[in-house]
Amino acid sequence: MEAPEKFVVGASLADQGLAIGLGANLPSAAGGPIETLIALRPELQVCLGAAELRWSPLFRTAPVGGPPDQPDYINAVVVLDQPPEPTPAAAMKLLRRLQALESQFGRVRQERWGPRTLDLDLLWWGTLQLQGSELQLPHPCWAERAFVLAPLAALDSSFELPLRQVLAGQPPPLRLASRAGWAE
C-alpha cells in the first residue's frame, strides 16, 4: 500500500494561527482527565492572553506508544487565529508557560509516551519553523496523530481527509458529548 502524501497545514490555519494539542489520561487535583481539561481552559486563556480562542470538542482516544494498559486519553485542540508575531524567543517562552501549566496540574515526566495528568503540545505557530532539541515547529508528528487530527477536523473540514488516511482501518477517536464547562 502506498503511503499517503504528507499533509501540509492549510493557509486558513497555519499562516496566521497558533495551535496547541491538549491531552490527559490520569486524574489531577482537578479531577479526572475531563475535569482537568475543563479546569485548564481559563488558565490557558490567561497564558495565551487571548480573548478569542477556538476550542475543539473533546475526544476519547487510544494511547499511542508508551506502556501497555494505560488508560485512554481525553484530547482536544485549541486554536488562536490571530496570535502575536511568532519568533523563536516567543515560542520558547510559550513552551515554558505550557510546561508550567502541565506541572501545575501534576505532570511528572517519567517515561516517553507514558500516562500523564496533562500534556500540552505546541503544534504550530504561523509559518515559524524551529528544529531545536526542546521544541520543533511545526510539531513533527501532528499530522500523523488521530488524537490531533480529529479535534482539528471538528474545527476545520480540510483536516477530514488526512484524518481518514491516518485512521486507515483503526477505530476512530470518539467525540464526547458536550458538557458543562467545555463550550465548543
C-alpha positions as CSV (number, residue, x, y, z in Angstrom):
1,M,0.0,0.0,0.0
2,E,1.3,3.4,-0.9
3,A,2.0,5.9,1.9
4,P,-0.4,8.9,2.0
5,E,1.1,12.2,1.0
6,K,2.3,14.3,3.8
7,F,-0.4,16.8,4.8
8,V,0.6,20.4,4.9
9,V,-1.3,22.8,7.2
10,G,-3.7,24.9,5.0
11,A,-3.3,28.7,4.8
12,S,-6.6,29.0,6.7
13,L,-4.9,28.0,10.0
14,A,-1.1,27.9,9.8
15,D,-0.2,31.1,8.1
16,Q,-1.7,33.2,10.8
17,G,-2.7,30.7,13.6
18,L,-1.3,29.0,16.6
19,A,-2.5,25.6,17.6
20,I,-2.0,23.6,20.9
21,G,-2.9,20.0,21.4
22,L,-4.3,19.1,24.8
23,G,-4.5,15.6,26.4
24,A,-4.8,13.8,29.7
25,N,-5.3,10.2,30.8
26,L,-4.6,10.4,34.6
27,P,-6.5,12.2,37.3
28,S,-5.1,15.5,38.6
29,A,-6.1,17.6,41.6
30,A,-8.9,19.0,39.4
31,G,-10.4,15.5,39.0
32,G,-10.4,13.1,36.1
33,P,-9.0,13.9,32.6
34,I,-12.2,15.7,31.5
35,E,-12.3,17.8,34.7
36,T,-8.6,18.6,34.2
37,L,-9.1,19.9,30.7
38,I,-12.1,21.9,31.9
39,A,-10.0,23.4,34.7
40,L,-7.2,24.2,32.2
41,R,-9.4,26.4,29.9
42,P,-9.3,29.6,31.9
43,E,-5.6,29.0,32.8
44,L,-4.7,28.6,29.1
45,Q,-6.8,31.6,28.2
46,V,-4.7,33.7,30.6
47,C,-1.5,32.1,29.4
48,L,-2.2,32.9,25.8
49,G,-3.5,36.4,26.6
50,A,-6.3,35.9,24.1
51,A,-9.9,36.8,24.1
52,E,-10.8,34.7,21.0
53,L,-9.8,31.0,21.2
54,R,-11.4,28.2,19.2
55,W,-11.8,25.0,21.2
56,S,-12.4,21.7,19.6
57,P,-14.8,19.2,21.1
58,L,-13.4,16.6,23.5
59,F,-12.4,13.2,22.1
60,R,-11.6,9.9,23.7
61,T,-8.6,8.3,22.0
62,A,-6.4,5.3,22.4
63,P,-2.8,5.9,23.7
64,V,-0.1,5.9,21.0
65,G,3.1,4.2,22.1
66,G,4.1,4.1,25.7
67,P,3.5,1.3,28.2
68,P,0.7,-1.2,27.6
69,D,-2.6,-1.0,29.5
70,Q,-2.5,2.8,30.1
71,P,-6.0,4.4,30.1
72,D,-7.4,6.1,27.1
73,Y,-6.8,9.8,26.6
74,I,-9.1,12.7,26.5
75,N,-7.9,15.1,23.8
76,A,-8.8,18.4,22.3
77,V,-7.1,21.2,20.3
78,V,-7.3,25.0,20.9
79,V,-6.5,27.4,18.0
80,L,-5.7,31.1,18.3
81,D,-6.4,32.5,14.9
82,Q,-4.5,35.8,15.2
83,P,-1.6,35.3,17.6
84,P,1.2,37.7,18.2
85,E,4.0,37.6,15.6
86,P,5.9,34.3,16.1
87,T,9.6,34.4,17.0
88,P,11.9,31.7,18.3
89,A,12.1,33.5,21.7
90,A,8.4,33.9,21.9
91,A,7.9,30.2,21.1
92,M,10.3,29.1,23.8
93,K,8.6,31.4,26.3
94,L,5.2,29.9,25.4
95,L,6.7,26.4,25.7
96,R,7.9,27.2,29.2
97,R,4.4,28.5,30.1
98,L,2.8,25.4,28.8
99,Q,5.3,23.2,30.8
100,A,4.5,25.3,33.9
101,L,0.8,24.6,33.4
102,E,1.5,20.9,33.0
103,S,3.4,21.0,36.3
104,Q,0.6,22.9,38.0
105,F,-1.8,20.1,37.1
106,G,0.6,17.4,38.5
107,R,2.5,16.4,35.4
108,V,5.6,14.4,36.2
109,R,7.9,13.5,33.2
110,Q,8.9,9.9,33.8
111,E,8.7,7.9,30.5
112,R,8.2,8.8,26.9
113,W,4.6,8.5,25.9
114,G,3.7,7.4,29.4
115,P,0.4,8.3,31.1
116,R,0.1,11.9,32.3
117,T,-2.2,14.2,34.1
118,L,-1.8,16.8,31.4
119,D,0.0,17.1,28.1
120,L,0.2,20.3,26.1
121,D,1.9,20.3,22.7
122,L,2.6,23.5,20.7
123,L,1.6,22.2,17.2
124,W,2.4,25.2,15.1
125,W,2.7,29.0,15.3
126,G,2.1,30.6,11.9
127,T,4.9,29.8,9.5
128,L,7.6,29.7,12.2
129,Q,10.0,26.7,11.8
130,L,12.2,25.6,14.6
131,Q,14.4,22.5,14.9
132,G,15.7,22.7,18.5
133,S,16.3,19.9,21.0
134,E,13.4,21.2,23.2
135,L,11.0,22.5,20.6
136,Q,10.3,21.7,16.9
137,L,7.8,23.7,15.0
138,P,5.7,22.7,13.4
139,H,5.4,19.7,15.7
140,P,7.0,16.8,13.6
141,C,4.2,14.3,14.2
142,W,1.0,16.3,14.4
143,A,-0.3,15.3,11.0
144,E,0.2,11.6,11.8
145,R,-1.8,11.5,15.0
146,A,-5.6,10.9,15.1
147,F,-5.7,12.5,18.5
148,V,-4.7,15.8,17.0
149,L,-6.4,15.4,13.6
150,A,-9.9,14.5,14.9
151,P,-10.2,17.7,17.0
152,L,-8.7,19.8,14.2
153,A,-11.2,18.2,11.7
154,A,-14.0,19.3,14.1
155,L,-12.8,22.9,13.7
156,D,-11.9,22.8,10.1
157,S,-13.2,20.3,7.5
158,S,-9.9,20.5,5.5
159,F,-8.5,18.1,8.1
160,E,-11.0,15.3,7.4
161,L,-9.1,13.7,4.5
162,P,-5.8,13.4,6.4
163,L,-7.7,12.1,9.4
164,R,-9.2,9.3,7.3
165,Q,-5.7,8.5,5.8
166,V,-4.2,8.3,9.3
167,L,-7.0,6.1,10.6
168,A,-6.9,3.6,7.7
169,G,-8.7,0.7,9.4
170,Q,-8.2,1.8,13.0
171,P,-11.2,2.7,15.2
172,P,-11.7,6.5,15.1
173,P,-11.5,8.7,18.1
174,L,-14.8,9.0,19.9
175,R,-16.2,12.5,20.0
176,L,-17.6,13.1,23.5
177,A,-20.9,14.8,24.1
178,S,-20.8,18.5,25.1
179,R,-20.7,19.2,28.8
180,A,-20.8,22.0,31.2
181,G,-17.5,23.9,31.3
182,W,-16.5,22.9,27.8
183,A,-18.1,25.2,25.3
184,E,-17.1,24.4,21.7
